[in-house]
Amino acid sequence: MKVRAFLPAALVLAFVAAAFAGGWSVITVKNLPEYLVAGKPTTLTFLVRQHGVTLSDGTTTVVTATDGNGRTAKAFAKPTGSRGEYSTDLSLPEPGTWTIEVDSDLGVVTWRPINVIRPNETLPAALPPAVRGEHLFVAKGCLTCHVNKEIAGRNLLPAGPELTGKKFPSDYLKKFLADPAQARGPSAEKRDTMPNLNLSKDEIEALTAFINRERPTTVAKAR
């Protein structure tokens, strides 16, 4: 069986928007920071796609950050003028580990915990590609539609194929993440098409490293 013939059916990474009625959305952060600096405002920009595909204006988007000591910071995002795009400046008051939740009228996404450092502190080392990819898998909205039992998080709708334990040829996966429609070809059904998230090369590399990461091998015990 040829790889190109097999992967579109097995991978898809789809948002099956037309199959679901009602209001729900996928929230995608444009530039996910690896860390924040306490007291320093950081601009966060998001895209809201109704049913995972159509960029949606007119929604209220709130960013809430909490830490393990019960401290909370909140910011309201405003439209940037580009369709479906919202932006806000978030400032966290204290260093530590914070969890950021982005909540729109139609959906919510909770990021992986993020490290907040003190001003003038030595900058932390860059996250390993697979770890960075896991953070992106959540913050880019992948977990909204794709069940992945290897990640603790909220799956809104199982609209796309389950990705638990899945691995794919790296070259095809990178091409797919860069341009899903082109990778799948003209024969793909429109309802099975994931939108182009305009991922950067580094984001594609990190997501590929996460999806194709090595998993521990479970050895069955003799009875």
C-alpha positions in Angstrom: 0.0 0.0 0.0 1.4 3.4 -0.9 2.0 5.9 1.9 0.2 8.7 0.1 -2.9 6.6 -0.4 -2.9 5.4 3.2 -2.1 8.5 5.3 -5.0 10.8 4.3 -7.5 8.2 5.7 -5.4 7.3 8.8 -4.1 10.8 9.6 -6.6 13.3 8.4 -6.1 15.6 11.4 -9.5 16.9 10.5 -12.1 19.2 11.8 -15.4 17.6 10.7 -17.3 20.9 11.0 -20.3 20.1 8.8 -21.1 17.0 10.8 -21.9 19.0 14.0 -24.6 21.5 14.7 -24.7 24.1 17.5 -22.0 26.5 18.6 -18.5 25.6 19.4 -15.1 26.8 18.3 -11.4 26.1 18.3 -9.1 28.7 19.8 -5.6 29.0 18.4 -2.8 31.1 19.9 -0.6 32.7 17.2 2.7 32.9 19.1 2.9 30.7 22.2 5.5 32.0 24.7 7.7 29.5 26.4 7.9 31.6 29.6 6.7 34.9 30.9 8.4 37.6 33.1 6.6 38.7 36.2 5.2 42.2 36.0 6.0 42.5 32.3 3.0 42.6 30.0 3.0 40.0 27.2 0.9 40.4 24.1 -1.1 37.3 23.4 -3.0 37.0 20.1 -5.6 34.3 19.3 -7.7 33.1 16.4 -11.3 31.9 17.0 -12.7 29.5 14.5 -16.4 28.5 14.8 -16.8 24.8 14.2 -13.0 24.7 13.9 -12.9 26.2 10.4 -14.7 29.6 10.0 -12.9 32.6 11.6 -15.4 34.2 13.9 -15.9 37.8 14.9 -18.0 39.2 17.7 -17.1 36.8 20.4 -16.0 37.8 23.9 -12.6 36.3 24.7 -11.2 36.3 28.3 -7.8 35.2 29.4 -7.5 34.0 33.0 -4.2 32.9 34.6 -4.0 31.1 38.0 -1.1 29.8 40.1 -0.8 27.2 42.8 -1.2 29.8 45.6 -4.6 31.0 44.4 -3.4 34.1 42.7 -5.4 35.1 39.6 -4.9 37.5 36.8 -7.5 38.3 34.1 -7.4 40.2 30.8 -10.1 40.7 28.1 -9.0 40.3 24.5 -10.1 42.8 21.9 -10.5 42.4 18.1 -7.4 43.3 16.2 -9.3 44.2 13.0 -8.3 41.0 11.2 -11.2 38.5 10.9 -11.5 36.2 13.9 -8.4 37.6 15.6 -8.2 38.9 19.2 -5.4 40.3 21.2 -4.6 41.2 24.8 -1.7 42.2 27.1 -1.4 39.8 30.1 0.8 40.7 33.1 1.3 38.1 35.8 2.3 39.6 39.2 4.5 36.9 40.7 7.0 34.3 39.5 6.1 30.7 39.6 4.1 28.2 37.6 0.9 29.6 36.1 -1.9 28.0 34.1 -3.5 30.1 31.4 -7.1 29.6 30.2 -8.5 31.2 27.1 -12.3 31.3 27.1 -14.5 32.6 24.2 -18.3 32.5 23.9 -18.0 29.3 21.9 -15.1 27.4 23.5 -12.3 27.2 26.0 -8.6 26.0 26.0 -6.3 25.6 28.9 -2.6 25.8 28.2 0.1 23.6 29.7 1.5 25.3 32.8 3.9 28.0 31.9 7.0 29.2 33.9 7.0 32.9 35.0 10.4 34.1 35.9 11.6 37.1 38.0 12.8 40.2 36.2 16.5 40.1 35.4 16.5 36.3 36.2 18.6 34.1 33.9 16.5 33.1 31.0 15.4 29.4 31.1 16.7 27.0 28.5 14.5 26.4 25.5 12.0 23.5 25.9 12.9 20.2 24.1 11.1 20.0 20.8 8.7 17.2 21.9 7.8 19.1 25.0 7.3 22.3 23.0 5.2 20.3 20.6 2.9 19.1 23.4 2.4 22.7 24.6 1.5 23.7 21.0 -0.8 20.7 20.5 -3.0 22.1 23.3 -2.5 25.9 22.6 -3.1 25.5 18.8 -6.4 23.8 19.5 -5.5 20.3 18.3 -6.8 18.8 21.5 -10.1 20.4 21.0 -11.0 18.0 18.1 -8.5 15.2 18.5 -8.6 12.7 21.4 -5.2 12.0 22.7 -5.2 10.0 25.9 -1.5 10.7 26.4 -2.3 14.3 27.2 -4.3 15.5 30.2 -6.7 18.0 28.9 -10.2 18.8 27.8 -11.4 17.4 24.4 -14.4 19.4 23.3 -15.5 17.2 20.4 -13.9 14.0 18.9 -14.3 15.6 15.4 -11.0 14.4 14.1 -9.3 11.0 14.3 -7.9 9.8 17.6 -4.2 10.4 17.8 -3.4 8.3 20.9 -0.1 6.5 20.3 -0.1 7.4 16.6 3.1 8.0 14.6 3.4 9.1 10.9 6.1 9.5 8.3 7.8 12.8 9.3 8.0 14.2 5.8 4.4 13.8 5.1 3.4 15.0 8.5 5.4 18.2 8.1 3.8 18.8 4.7 0.4 18.2 6.1 0.9 20.6 9.0 2.2 23.3 6.6 -0.7 23.0 4.2 -3.4 20.4 5.0 -5.4 20.9 1.8 -2.4 20.6 -0.5 -1.1 17.6 1.3 -4.4 15.8 1.0 -5.0 16.6 -2.6 -8.1 17.6 -4.6 -9.9 14.4 -4.0 -10.3 15.0 -0.2 -13.8 15.8 1.0 -14.3 19.3 2.2 -15.9 18.2 5.4 -12.7 16.4 6.3 -10.4 19.3 5.7 -8.4 20.9 8.6 -7.8 24.7 8.1 -4.3 26.0 7.4 -3.1 27.3 10.8 -0.1 29.1 9.2 2.3 27.3 11.5 5.9 28.4 11.5 8.7 26.0 10.5 9.7 25.8 14.2 6.1 25.0 15.3 5.9 22.3 12.6 9.2 20.8 13.8 8.0 20.8 17.4 4.6 19.3 16.7 6.2 16.6 14.5 8.6 15.8 17.3 5.7 15.5 19.8 3.4 13.4 17.6 6.2 11.1 16.5 8.0 10.9 19.9 9.2 7.6 21.3 6.9 6.1 23.8 7.9 3.7 26.6 7.5 0.1 25.7 5.3 -1.9 28.0 6.6 -5.4 28.6 4.1 -8.0 29.6 4.8 -9.9 32.8 5.0 -13.7 32.7 2.3 -15.4 34.7 
